[in-house]
């Protein structure tokens, strides 16, 4: 690939504004796969961080006691 590279709105690798050719050299394919793996790693980290936040919120809710609005025990009790 030569010139500016990046991704289109669907995450498809592009070079000079054009989708990367399926006949791209093996080096280009490896670079594309590495970039895709980086995206997967970033998404995995984001989901894990969100799950930690959810877990913390659930723990805080459980520790706060019964729900004052409904009179029912807090979530998960």
RAVEN-V110909 format. One line per field, one symbol per residue. ss: DSSP state (H for helix, E for strand, L for the rest). A space follows every 10 residues. Layout:
ss: ???
//
This chain:
ss: LLLLEEELLL LLEEELLEEL LLLLLHHHHH HHHHHHHHHH HHHHHHHHHH HHHHHHHHHH HHHLLLLLLL LLLLLLL
//
